[in-house]
């Protein structure tokens, strides 16, 4: 049961953005306020300094007439007292003569006395405009503006001093600051409230979007998000609704694709079931076929059918079109062929009846080209007929030449009303030992290279001429490899099917066991041994080259098969397995590196001892070799006469002798449904006693 995870805390973006807007607005307002307060302070300071300087100039101008009289204090003292009375913020109002004596002061007791400036006065930096001999000084308590008293000729008669309490300046600035803060605070509250409300209003659609997306996440794709909004949120809601509709459509299409995929998989299984699996061995004849569909399933068909009289029926058909429709028609041909083959012994007559049956089903414009023949495995005579199919390519082993056999039949279903009977005829081909027959569909010869040039019949003829000696499997593999190489990276445009029949004088008439030493292991038991090896054994896969066989010794040590043997015994076991595999590489595969063989070690399994067998019913185990090469008859090899000097001089060809002298039992089953199976049982004691080929 899937554990329920705790719900994660989610912060609303509406509140986050709204609070962020409030904080940002506050910071901006505070920043502006700080800047404006500093600016206001500087402006106010300049204004105060300018006014203070102006008062000093006015006092100097007023005092210029009185200071030259005999009793200037009578005029200047009341003037100073009146100035200070009108402006209590003035801390100092003094008029000095040119000698620095006080001629005007609110305190008459200080008149005519020398002037003592307040302590700690220093020049104050100011932006106020100053005239000649004017100055502004100050200390912590006051600011003092000094202006010269001039006569009409511009001579300095004295100076006028006006001092202002700094407390008054700070009070004025504080009052202005408080007013400023009140106004800005009101604006700040209003701005924050408006920002919060506006952001909350603008971001309100996020809630509806979130609810809709969560609903989609739960699988509800049919309920749209209803959001009447003309901003990007409305557009986003429309896009989400479109996405949900697309997802619902894609979901439906996915279900449909899965259904079609299951049907296509079923069609593939049906097609695989109606096509032969593996090779067929009948007497001296070996039959191999291959089918490569251009789509998931194809419209090509081939079949190999055993007949009651020991003959085998061969069929190759090509349906116009490919894919599922072609596959259905091939299934019909498969069923009709099996139903009619025992009734009509003439290939031409059988094809004519097939034309009648298919004509009832095929649509107008659809047709099938088909080859059908019956091969007598005893005489090598093939009686066949062709309904518009490709010509047959025959390789003659004796002359190493090829020949084409064409026919004039029309395709099945091409013309209704039985017109095909006038074109069909039975023809005969005799296959001698070493001969091979190749029948194919047009997907082979019409394969195009990247430049659009077809593979053609001439190239087929060349390849079959070269591959002819390697038998049916060799021809099939080399032809398919050549077609793929010709096509390059392009995709196949049509289904490709090849059926190859070769006559090998050494082929076995059907699956059966061969054993020189008399050991017996029937085919079912051999197949059981192979399946057991696949389930619990150890294997090595080897390319069909002699160089790859050197890896057998390392595999023996790794798998534990050689455990307990001396170095010489392990070498002898390696030599035996090398000879067995080398026979398959050379004679079965023709040293084709594209082919592979499997060697399995199955511990704890032995063959029942037959007459002459040195092995008991329970031994260390056995080796199982599986290959798909051309079958051969190891029991037909002549016994080596080591007394013959020519044999000893030859120094090779002793492989089978080594195998049979060192193994307890050797059983060979060619042409099974999984390929050729060789089972080898060995006895460590017997193996240690052998020394390979006897010395002279």
C-alpha positions as CSV (number, residue, x, y, z in Angstrom):
1,X,0.0,0.0,0.0
2,X,1.4,3.4,-0.9
3,X,1.9,5.6,2.2
4,X,0.0,8.8,2.3
5,X,2.5,11.7,2.4
6,X,1.7,14.7,4.7
7,X,0.3,17.7,2.8
8,X,3.1,20.2,2.2
9,X,2.6,23.7,3.5
10,X,1.8,26.0,0.5
11,X,2.2,29.8,0.7
12,X,-0.3,31.8,-1.3
13,X,1.3,33.7,-4.1
14,X,-1.4,36.4,-3.7
15,X,-0.3,37.1,-0.2
16,X,3.4,36.9,-1.0
17,X,3.2,39.3,-4.0
18,X,0.8,41.7,-2.0
19,X,3.2,41.8,1.0
20,X,6.2,42.2,-1.3
21,X,4.4,45.1,-2.9
22,X,3.7,46.7,0.5
23,X,7.3,46.2,1.6
24,X,8.7,47.6,-1.6
25,X,6.3,50.6,-1.4
26,X,7.4,51.2,2.2
27,X,11.1,51.1,1.3
28,X,10.6,53.4,-1.7
29,X,8.6,55.9,0.5
30,X,11.2,55.8,3.3
31,X,14.0,56.2,0.8
32,X,12.3,59.2,-0.8
33,X,11.5,60.6,2.7
34,X,15.1,60.3,3.8
35,X,16.3,62.0,0.7
36,X,13.7,64.8,0.9
37,X,14.4,65.4,4.6
38,X,18.0,65.8,4.0
39,X,17.3,68.1,1.0
40,X,14.8,70.1,3.1
41,X,17.3,70.5,5.9
42,X,19.9,71.8,3.5
43,X,17.4,74.3,1.9
44,X,16.2,75.4,5.4
45,X,19.7,75.9,6.6
46,X,20.6,78.0,3.6
47,X,17.4,80.0,4.0
48,X,18.1,80.7,7.7
49,X,21.7,81.7,7.0
50,X,20.6,84.0,4.2
51,X,18.0,85.6,6.4
52,X,20.5,86.0,9.2
53,X,23.0,87.6,6.8
54,X,20.2,89.9,5.5
55,X,19.4,91.0,9.1
56,X,23.1,91.8,9.7
57,X,23.2,93.8,6.5
58,X,20.0,95.7,7.4
59,X,21.5,96.5,10.9
60,X,24.7,97.7,9.3
61,X,22.9,99.9,6.8
62,X,20.7,101.4,9.6
63,X,23.8,102.0,11.8
64,X,25.9,103.7,9.1
65,X,24.3,107.1,9.8
66,X,24.2,106.8,13.6
67,X,27.7,105.6,14.2
68,X,29.3,108.8,13.0
69,X,27.3,111.0,15.4
70,X,28.7,112.1,18.8
71,X,26.4,109.8,20.7
72,X,25.7,106.7,18.5
73,X,24.6,104.6,21.4
74,X,21.6,106.7,21.9
75,X,20.3,105.5,18.5
76,X,21.9,102.1,18.2
77,X,21.1,100.7,21.7
78,X,17.3,101.1,21.4
79,X,17.5,99.7,17.8
80,X,19.3,96.5,19.1
81,X,16.9,96.2,22.0
82,X,13.9,96.5,19.7
83,X,15.3,93.9,17.2
84,X,15.8,91.4,19.9
85,X,12.4,92.1,21.4
86,X,10.8,91.5,18.0
87,X,12.8,88.3,17.3
88,X,13.4,86.4,20.6
89,X,15.3,83.8,18.6
90,X,18.2,86.3,18.1
91,X,20.8,85.6,20.7
92,X,23.1,88.4,19.7
93,X,22.5,92.0,18.3
94,X,25.7,94.1,18.5
95,X,27.0,97.2,16.6
96,X,30.8,97.8,16.8
97,X,32.7,100.9,15.7
98,X,36.0,100.6,13.8
99,X,37.9,100.2,17.1
100,X,35.8,97.2,18.1
101,X,33.9,99.0,20.9
102,X,30.2,98.3,21.4
103,X,28.1,101.1,20.1
104,X,24.8,99.3,20.0
105,X,23.6,96.5,22.4
106,X,20.4,95.5,24.1
107,X,22.3,95.7,27.4
108,X,23.2,99.3,27.9
109,X,25.8,98.3,30.5
110,X,28.0,97.0,27.8
111,X,27.9,100.2,25.7
112,X,31.3,101.8,24.9
113,X,33.1,98.7,26.2
114,X,35.2,96.4,24.2
115,X,33.4,93.5,22.4
116,X,34.3,90.0,23.5
117,X,33.0,87.5,20.9
118,X,31.3,84.2,22.1
119,X,33.8,81.5,22.7
120,X,34.5,78.8,20.0
121,X,33.3,80.7,17.0
122,X,34.6,79.2,13.8
123,X,33.7,80.0,10.1
124,X,30.6,78.0,9.0
125,X,30.5,76.6,5.4
126,X,27.5,78.1,3.8
127,X,26.0,78.3,0.3
128,X,24.5,81.8,1.1
129,X,26.0,84.6,-1.0
130,X,28.5,86.7,1.0
131,X,29.8,90.2,0.2
132,X,33.2,91.7,1.0
133,X,34.1,91.6,4.7
134,X,31.0,89.5,5.4
135,X,31.1,86.2,7.3
136,X,29.1,83.6,9.0
137,X,30.6,81.9,12.1
138,X,29.2,79.7,14.7
139,X,29.6,77.4,17.6
140,X,27.3,74.9,19.3
141,X,25.0,77.5,20.7
142,X,24.6,80.0,17.8
143,X,25.2,81.2,14.3
144,X,26.7,84.7,14.0
145,X,26.4,86.8,10.8
146,X,28.8,89.8,10.5
147,X,28.3,92.7,8.0
148,X,30.6,95.8,7.6
149,X,29.2,99.3,8.3
150,X,30.2,101.5,5.3
151,X,30.0,105.3,4.7
152,X,29.1,106.8,1.4
153,X,32.7,106.5,0.2
154,X,32.8,102.8,1.0
155,X,35.0,103.2,4.1
156,X,34.4,100.7,6.9
157,X,33.1,102.5,10.0
158,X,32.4,99.3,12.0
159,X,30.5,96.1,11.9
160,X,27.0,94.8,12.7
161,X,26.7,91.4,14.3
162,X,23.5,89.3,14.5
163,X,23.5,86.0,16.3
164,X,20.8,83.3,16.0
165,X,20.2,80.5,18.6
166,X,20.8,77.1,17.1
167,X,18.0,75.7,19.2
168,X,15.6,77.8,17.1
169,X,17.1,76.3,14.0
170,X,16.7,72.8,15.3
171,X,13.1,73.6,16.5
172,X,12.2,74.9,13.1
173,X,13.7,71.9,11.3
174,X,12.0,69.5,13.7
175,X,8.6,71.0,13.1
176,X,9.1,70.8,9.4
177,X,10.3,67.1,9.8
178,X,7.2,66.2,11.8
179,X,4.9,67.7,9.3
180,X,6.8,65.9,6.5
181,X,6.6,62.6,8.3
182,X,2.9,63.0,9.0
183,X,2.2,63.7,5.3
184,X,4.5,60.9,4.1
185,X,3.1,58.4,6.7
186,X,-0.4,59.1,5.4
187,X,0.8,58.6,1.8
188,X,2.6,55.4,2.9
189,X,-0.5,53.9,4.5
190,X,-2.6,54.8,1.6
191,X,0.0,53.4,-0.9
192,X,0.5,50.2,1.0
193,X,-3.3,49.6,1.3
194,X,-3.8,50.4,-2.4
195,X,-0.8,48.1,-3.4
196,X,-2.1,45.3,-1.3
197,X,-5.6,45.6,-2.5
198,X,-4.6,46.0,-6.2
199,X,-2.1,43.0,-6.1
200,X,-4.6,40.8,-4.3
201,X,-7.3,41.7,-6.8
202,X,-5.0,41.1,-9.8
203,X,-3.7,37.8,-8.5
204,X,-7.1,36.5,-7.4
205,X,-7.4,34.3,-10.6
206,X,-4.4,32.2,-9.4
207,X,-6.8,30.4,-7.0
208,X,-9.1,29.4,-9.8
209,X,-6.1,28.3,-11.9
210,X,-4.6,26.3,-9.1
211,X,-7.9,24.5,-8.4
212,X,-8.3,23.7,-12.1
213,X,-4.8,22.4,-12.4
214,X,-5.2,20.2,-9.3
215,X,-8.4,18.9,-10.8
216,X,-6.5,18.0,-14.0
217,X,-3.8,16.3,-11.9
218,X,-6.5,14.1,-10.4
219,X,-7.5,13.0,-13.9
220,X,-10.6,15.2,-14.4
221,X,-10.0,16.5,-17.9
222,X,-13.6,17.3,-18.8
223,X,-14.3,20.2,-16.4
224,X,-12.9,23.4,-17.8
225,X,-11.5,26.3,-15.8
226,X,-14.1,29.1,-15.8
227,X,-12.3,32.4,-15.5
228,X,-13.6,35.7,-16.9
229,X,-10.4,37.6,-17.0
230,X,-8.9,39.7,-19.8
231,X,-5.3,39.6,-18.5
232,X,-2.7,37.0,-19.1
233,X,-4.4,34.9,-16.4
234,X,-7.4,34.6,-18.7
235,X,-5.2,33.6,-21.6
236,X,-3.4,31.0,-19.3
237,X,-6.8,29.6,-18.3
238,X,-7.7,29.2,-21.9
239,X,-4.4,27.4,-22.6
240,X,-4.8,25.1,-19.6
241,X,-8.3,24.2,-20.9
242,X,-6.9,23.6,-24.4
243,X,-4.1,21.4,-22.8
244,X,-6.8,19.4,-20.9
245,X,-8.7,18.9,-24.1
246,X,-5.6,17.8,-25.9
247,X,-4.7,15.5,-23.0
248,X,-8.2,13.9,-23.1
249,X,-7.9,13.5,-26.8
250,X,-4.3,12.0,-26.5
251,X,-5.6,9.7,-23.7
252,X,-8.3,8.4,-26.1
253,X,-5.8,8.1,-28.9
254,X,-3.4,6.3,-26.6
255,X,-6.1,3.8,-25.6
256,X,-6.8,3.3,-29.3
257,X,-3.1,2.9,-30.1
258,X,-2.8,0.3,-27.3
259,X,-5.7,-1.5,-28.8
260,X,-4.2,-1.4,-32.2
261,X,-0.8,-2.4,-30.8
262,X,-2.4,-5.5,-29.2
263,X,-4.2,-6.3,-32.4
264,X,-0.9,-5.8,-34.3
265,X,0.9,-8.0,-31.8
266,X,-1.7,-10.7,-32.3
267,X,-1.3,-10.3,-36.1
268,X,2.4,-10.8,-35.7
269,X,1.9,-13.9,-33.6
270,X,-0.5,-15.3,-36.2
271,X,2.1,-14.5,-39.0
272,X,4.9,-16.1,-37.0
273,X,2.7,-19.1,-36.4
274,X,2.0,-19.7,-40.1
275,X,5.6,-19.3,-41.2
276,X,8.0,-22.2,-40.8
277,X,10.4,-22.1,-38.0
278,X,14.0,-23.2,-38.5
279,X,15.2,-25.5,-41.3
280,X,13.5,-28.5,-42.8
281,X,15.4,-31.6,-43.8
282,X,13.8,-34.1,-46.2
283,X,16.1,-36.8,-47.4
284,X,19.1,-35.1,-49.0
285,X,17.3,-31.8,-49.2
286,X,17.6,-28.9,-46.7
287,X,15.1,-26.1,-46.9
288,X,15.6,-22.7,-45.3
289,X,13.4,-19.7,-45.6
290,X,13.5,-16.1,-44.4
291,X,10.8,-13.3,-44.1
292,X,11.5,-9.7,-43.3
293,X,8.4,-7.5,-43.2
294,X,8.6,-3.8,-44.2
295,X,5.9,-2.9,-41.6
296,X,4.9,-4.6,-38.3
297,X,3.4,-7.4,-40.3
298,X,3.9,-8.3,-44.0
299,X,2.0,-9.4,-47.0
300,X,4.6,-12.0,-48.0
301,X,4.1,-15.7,-47.3
302,X,6.2,-18.9,-47.6
303,X,5.5,-22.4,-46.5
304,X,7.1,-25.8,-46.4
305,X,4.5,-28.6,-45.9
306,X,5.2,-32.4,-45.6
307,X,2.9,-34.4,-47.9
308,X,1.5,-37.9,-47.1
309,X,3.5,-39.6,-49.9
310,X,6.9,-38.4,-48.5
311,X,7.0,-35.3,-50.8
312,X,7.2,-31.8,-49.5
313,X,5.1,-28.8,-50.8
314,X,6.9,-25.5,-51.3
315,X,4.9,-22.2,-51.5
316,X,5.9,-18.6,-51.8
317,X,3.3,-15.8,-52.2
318,X,3.3,-12.0,-52.4
319,X,0.1,-10.0,-51.7
320,X,-0.3,-6.7,-53.4
321,X,0.1,-4.3,-50.5
322,X,1.5,-4.9,-47.0
323,X,0.6,-4.4,-43.4
324,X,-2.4,-5.8,-41.6
325,X,-4.5,-6.3,-44.8
326,X,-1.7,-8.2,-46.5
327,X,-1.3,-10.3,-43.3
328,X,-5.0,-11.3,-43.3
329,X,-4.8,-12.4,-46.9
330,X,-1.7,-14.5,-46.2
331,X,-3.6,-16.2,-43.4
332,X,-6.3,-17.0,-45.8
333,X,-3.8,-18.5,-48.3
334,X,-2.3,-20.5,-45.4
335,X,-5.7,-22.0,-44.5
336,X,-6.8,-22.6,-48.1
337,X,-3.5,-24.2,-49.0
338,X,-3.7,-26.7,-46.2
339,X,-7.3,-27.5,-47.0
340,X,-6.8,-28.0,-50.7
341,X,-3.3,-29.6,-51.0
342,X,-4.5,-33.1,-50.4
343,X,-7.3,-32.8,-53.0
344,X,-5.5,-31.3,-56.0
345,X,-2.2,-33.0,-56.8
346,X,-1.4,-30.7,-59.8
347,X,0.2,-27.4,-58.7
348,X,-1.5,-25.6,-61.6
349,X,-4.9,-27.0,-60.6
350,X,-4.3,-26.0,-57.0
351,X,-3.5,-22.4,-58.0
352,X,-6.5,-22.3,-60.2
353,X,-8.8,-23.3,-57.3
354,X,-7.0,-20.8,-55.0
355,X,-7.8,-18.1,-57.6
356,X,-11.5,-19.0,-57.4
357,X,-11.6,-18.9,-53.6
358,X,-9.6,-15.7,-53.3
359,X,-11.7,-14.0,-56.1
360,X,-14.7,-14.3,-53.8
361,X,-12.9,-12.2,-51.1
362,X,-10.3,-10.0,-52.7
363,X,-11.3,-6.4,-53.6
364,X,-11.0,-5.3,-57.2
365,X,-7.5,-4.3,-57.9
366,X,-6.0,-6.6,-55.3
367,X,-4.1,-9.7,-56.5
368,X,-1.6,-12.3,-55.3
369,X,1.5,-13.6,-57.1
370,X,2.2,-17.2,-55.9
371,X,4.6,-20.0,-56.5
372,X,3.6,-23.6,-55.5
373,X,5.6,-26.8,-56.1
374,X,5.9,-30.3,-54.8
375,X,9.4,-31.8,-54.3
376,X,10.1,-35.5,-54.4
377,X,12.9,-35.8,-51.9
378,X,13.8,-39.3,-53.2
379,X,14.3,-38.3,-56.9
380,X,15.0,-34.6,-56.6
381,X,12.2,-33.8,-59.1
382,X,10.2,-30.5,-58.4
383,X,6.8,-30.1,-60.1
384,X,5.6,-26.6,-59.8
385,X,3.4,-23.8,-61.2
386,X,3.7,-20.0,-60.9
387,X,0.8,-17.5,-60.9
388,X,2.7,-14.4,-62.0
389,X,5.4,-14.9,-59.4
390,X,9.1,-14.1,-59.8
391,X,11.3,-16.6,-61.8
392,X,13.1,-19.4,-60.0
393,X,16.9,-19.1,-59.7
394,X,18.7,-22.5,-59.8
395,X,22.3,-23.1,-58.9
396,X,23.9,-26.2,-60.4
397,X,26.6,-27.6,-58.2
398,X,28.3,-29.7,-60.8
399,X,28.9,-26.8,-63.2
400,X,28.7,-24.0,-60.7
401,X,26.4,-22.1,-63.0
402,X,23.0,-20.5,-62.4
403,X,19.9,-20.6,-64.6
404,X,16.5,-18.8,-64.5
405,X,13.2,-20.6,-64.9
406,X,10.3,-18.3,-65.9
407,X,6.6,-18.9,-66.3
408,X,3.7,-17.1,-68.0
409,X,0.9,-17.4,-65.4
410,X,-1.1,-14.4,-64.3
411,X,-1.5,-13.4,-60.6
412,X,-4.3,-14.8,-58.5
413,X,-7.4,-12.5,-58.4
414,X,-6.0,-10.3,-61.2
415,X,-8.7,-11.3,-63.7
416,X,-11.9,-12.9,-62.5
417,X,-13.9,-15.6,-64.3
418,X,-11.3,-18.4,-64.5
419,X,-9.0,-16.8,-67.1
420,X,-6.0,-17.9,-65.0
421,X,-6.5,-21.5,-66.0
422,X,-5.4,-20.8,-69.6
423,X,-2.1,-19.4,-68.4
424,X,-1.1,-21.9,-65.7
425,X,0.9,-25.0,-66.4
426,X,2.9,-27.5,-64.5
427,X,6.7,-27.3,-65.0
428,X,9.5,-29.6,-63.8
429,X,13.0,-29.0,-62.4
430,X,15.3,-31.8,-61.5
431,X,17.8,-31.0,-58.7
432,X,21.0,-33.1,-58.6
433,X,23.3,-33.4,-55.6
434,X,24.9,-30.0,-54.9
435,X,22.1,-28.0,-56.6
436,X,20.1,-25.3,-55.0
437,X,16.9,-23.6,-55.8
438,X,16.0,-20.0,-54.8
439,X,12.5,-18.5,-54.9
440,X,11.8,-15.0,-53.6
441,X,9.4,-12.0,-53.7
442,X,10.0,-8.8,-55.5
443,X,11.1,-7.0,-52.3
444,X,14.5,-8.6,-52.9
445,X,15.3,-7.7,-56.5
446,X,13.5,-4.3,-56.3
447,X,15.4,-3.1,-53.3
448,X,16.9,0.3,-54.1
449,X,20.1,1.9,-53.0
450,X,20.3,5.5,-51.8
451,X,20.6,6.6,-55.5
452,X,17.5,4.8,-56.5
453,X,19.2,1.9,-58.4
454,X,17.5,-1.5,-57.9
455,X,19.3,-4.6,-56.6
456,X,18.2,-6.5,-59.7
457,X,18.4,-10.1,-60.9
458,X,22.0,-9.9,-62.1
459,X,23.3,-9.2,-58.6
460,X,21.2,-12.0,-57.2
461,X,22.6,-14.4,-59.7
462,X,26.2,-13.3,-58.8
463,X,25.6,-13.8,-55.1
464,X,23.9,-17.2,-55.5
465,X,26.8,-18.3,-57.7
466,X,29.3,-17.5,-55.0
467,X,27.2,-18.8,-52.0
468,X,26.0,-21.9,-53.8
469,X,28.5,-24.4,-52.3
470,X,27.6,-23.3,-48.8
471,X,24.1,-24.7,-49.0
472,X,20.6,-23.4,-48.3
473,X,21.5,-21.4,-45.1
474,X,24.6,-19.9,-46.6
475,X,22.7,-18.7,-49.7
476,X,19.9,-17.3,-47.6
477,X,22.3,-15.4,-45.2
478,X,24.6,-14.0,-47.9
479,X,21.7,-12.9,-50.1
480,X,19.9,-11.2,-47.2
481,X,23.2,-9.5,-46.1
482,X,23.9,-8.3,-49.6
483,X,20.3,-6.8,-49.9
484,X,20.7,-4.9,-46.6
485,X,24.1,-3.6,-47.5
486,X,22.7,-2.4,-50.9
487,X,19.8,-0.6,-49.2
488,X,22.2,1.2,-46.8
489,X,20.5,3.3,-44.1
490,X,17.2,3.4,-46.0
491,X,14.0,1.7,-44.8
492,X,12.7,-1.3,-46.7
493,X,9.9,-0.3,-49.1
494,X,8.5,-3.8,-49.5
495,X,8.4,-7.1,-47.7
496,X,11.3,-9.4,-48.4
497,X,11.0,-13.2,-48.5
498,X,13.4,-15.9,-49.7
499,X,13.0,-19.7,-49.8
500,X,16.1,-21.8,-50.6
501,X,16.2,-25.5,-51.3
502,X,19.6,-27.3,-51.5
503,X,20.4,-30.9,-52.2
504,X,23.2,-32.2,-50.1
505,X,24.3,-35.8,-50.5
506,X,25.4,-35.9,-46.9
507,X,22.1,-34.7,-45.4
508,X,20.2,-36.9,-43.1
509,X,16.6,-38.0,-44.1
510,X,14.9,-36.4,-41.1
511,X,16.0,-35.9,-37.4
512,X,17.8,-38.8,-35.9
513,X,20.6,-39.8,-33.6
514,X,24.1,-40.7,-34.9
515,X,26.6,-42.3,-32.6
516,X,29.5,-44.4,-33.7
517,X,30.0,-46.0,-30.2
518,X,26.5,-47.2,-29.9
519,X,25.3,-44.7,-27.3
520,X,21.6,-43.9,-27.6
521,X,19.8,-40.7,-26.8
522,X,16.5,-40.2,-28.6
523,X,15.5,-36.8,-30.0
524,X,13.2,-35.8,-27.1
525,X,15.8,-36.6,-24.6
526,X,18.4,-34.6,-26.5
527,X,16.1,-31.6,-26.6
528,X,15.4,-32.0,-22.9
529,X,19.2,-32.0,-22.3
530,X,19.5,-28.8,-24.4
531,X,16.7,-27.1,-22.4
532,X,18.3,-28.2,-19.1
533,X,21.6,-26.8,-20.3
534,X,19.9,-23.5,-21.1
535,X,18.3,-23.3,-17.6
536,X,21.2,-24.4,-15.4
537,X,24.2,-24.8,-17.6
538,X,27.1,-22.5,-18.6
539,X,27.5,-21.4,-22.2
540,X,29.8,-19.7,-24.6
541,X,28.7,-18.2,-28.0
542,X,31.3,-18.4,-30.7
543,X,31.5,-16.8,-34.2
544,X,31.9,-19.3,-37.0
545,X,35.7,-18.7,-37.4
546,X,38.5,-20.9,-36.3
547,X,40.3,-18.1,-34.6
548,X,37.4,-17.7,-32.1
549,X,37.7,-21.3,-30.9
550,X,40.8,-20.5,-29.0
551,X,38.5,-19.1,-26.3
552,X,37.2,-22.5,-25.4
553,X,40.0,-23.3,-23.0
554,X,39.5,-20.2,-20.9
555,X,35.7,-20.9,-20.9
556,X,36.4,-24.5,-19.6
557,X,38.4,-23.1,-16.7
558,X,35.8,-20.4,-15.9
559,X,32.8,-22.8,-16.1
560,X,34.4,-25.4,-13.9
561,X,34.1,-28.2,-16.5
562,X,37.8,-28.9,-16.3
563,X,38.0,-28.9,-12.5
564,X,39.9,-31.9,-11.2
565,X,41.7,-32.6,-14.5
566,X,45.4,-32.5,-14.9
567,X,46.9,-30.0,-17.3
568,X,47.2,-32.6,-20.0
569,X,43.6,-33.8,-19.5
570,X,42.3,-30.2,-19.7
571,X,44.3,-29.7,-22.9
572,X,42.8,-32.9,-24.4
573,X,39.3,-31.8,-23.5
574,X,39.9,-28.4,-25.1
575,X,41.2,-30.2,-28.2
576,X,38.1,-32.4,-28.5
577,X,35.7,-29.5,-28.2
578,X,37.8,-27.5,-30.7
579,X,37.5,-30.4,-33.2
580,X,33.8,-30.6,-32.7
581,X,33.2,-26.9,-33.2
582,X,35.7,-26.7,-36.1
583,X,33.7,-29.3,-38.0
584,X,30.6,-27.1,-37.7
585,X,32.6,-24.0,-38.6
586,X,34.1,-25.5,-41.7
587,X,31.4,-27.9,-43.0
588,X,28.2,-26.5,-41.5
589,X,28.9,-22.7,-41.8
590,X,31.6,-22.5,-44.4
591,X,33.6,-20.2,-42.0
592,X,31.0,-17.5,-42.2
593,X,31.9,-15.0,-39.4
594,X,28.3,-13.7,-39.3
595,X,27.0,-17.0,-38.0
596,X,27.4,-18.3,-34.5
597,X,27.2,-21.6,-32.5
598,X,26.5,-22.2,-28.9
599,X,28.5,-24.6,-26.6
600,X,26.9,-25.5,-23.2
601,X,28.3,-27.3,-20.2
602,X,25.7,-29.2,-18.2
603,X,27.1,-30.7,-15.0
604,X,25.7,-33.9,-13.5
605,X,24.0,-35.3,-16.7
606,X,25.1,-38.3,-18.6
607,X,23.9,-40.6,-21.4
608,X,22.6,-44.1,-20.8
609,X,25.5,-46.3,-21.7
610,X,25.0,-48.3,-24.8
611,X,26.9,-51.3,-26.1
612,X,30.6,-50.6,-26.1
613,X,30.3,-47.4,-24.1
614,X,32.8,-46.9,-21.4
615,X,30.6,-44.5,-19.4
616,X,28.2,-45.5,-16.7
617,X,24.8,-44.0,-16.4
618,X,26.0,-41.3,-14.0
619,X,29.0,-39.2,-14.9
620,X,30.4,-35.8,-14.4
621,X,28.2,-34.2,-17.0
622,X,27.9,-33.5,-20.7
623,X,28.5,-30.8,-23.4
624,X,25.7,-29.7,-25.7
625,X,26.5,-28.0,-29.0
626,X,23.8,-26.2,-30.9
627,X,24.2,-24.8,-34.5
628,X,22.1,-24.0,-37.5
629,X,24.7,-25.0,-40.2
630,X,24.3,-27.5,-43.0
631,X,23.7,-31.0,-41.5
632,X,26.3,-33.6,-42.2
633,X,26.8,-37.4,-41.5
634,X,29.7,-37.9,-39.1
635,X,29.0,-41.7,-39.1
636,X,29.9,-41.9,-42.8
637,X,33.5,-40.9,-42.2
638,X,35.9,-43.6,-43.0
639,X,37.9,-45.1,-40.1
640,X,41.4,-43.8,-40.2
641,X,44.1,-46.4,-40.9
642,X,47.1,-45.2,-38.9
643,X,49.2,-48.0,-40.4
644,X,49.0,-46.3,-43.8
645,X,52.2,-44.1,-44.2
646,X,50.3,-41.6,-46.4
647,X,47.8,-41.0,-43.6
648,X,50.5,-40.4,-41.0
649,X,52.4,-38.2,-43.4
650,X,49.2,-36.1,-44.0
651,X,49.2,-35.2,-40.3
652,X,45.6,-33.8,-40.3
653,X,42.0,-35.0,-40.6
654,X,42.1,-36.9,-37.3
655,X,39.4,-34.8,-35.7
656,X,36.6,-37.4,-35.5
657,X,39.1,-40.1,-34.3
658,X,40.2,-37.8,-31.5
659,X,36.5,-37.1,-30.6
660,X,35.4,-40.7,-30.5
661,X,38.5,-42.0,-28.7
662,X,38.3,-39.5,-25.9
663,X,34.5,-39.1,-25.4
664,X,32.4,-41.7,-23.6
665,X,29.4,-41.0,-25.9
666,X,28.7,-38.7,-28.9
667,X,25.1,-38.2,-30.2
668,X,24.2,-36.0,-33.1
669,X,20.7,-34.9,-34.0
670,X,20.5,-32.7,-37.2
671,X,17.6,-30.7,-38.4
672,X,15.6,-30.4,-35.1
673,X,13.3,-27.5,-34.5
674,X,16.0,-25.7,-32.6
675,X,18.8,-26.5,-35.0
676,X,21.5,-29.3,-35.1
677,X,22.1,-30.7,-31.6
678,X,25.3,-32.5,-30.6
679,X,25.6,-34.1,-27.1
680,X,29.0,-35.2,-25.8
681,X,29.6,-37.1,-22.6
682,X,33.0,-37.5,-21.2
683,X,34.7,-39.6,-18.6
684,X,37.7,-38.0,-16.8
685,X,39.5,-41.3,-16.5
686,X,39.2,-42.1,-20.2
687,X,40.2,-38.5,-21.1
688,X,43.4,-38.6,-19.0
689,X,44.4,-41.9,-20.7
690,X,44.3,-40.4,-24.2
691,X,47.2,-38.8,-25.9
692,X,45.5,-37.5,-29.1
693,X,46.6,-39.0,-32.4
694,X,48.8,-42.1,-32.0
695,X,52.5,-41.6,-32.6
696,X,54.3,-43.4,-35.3
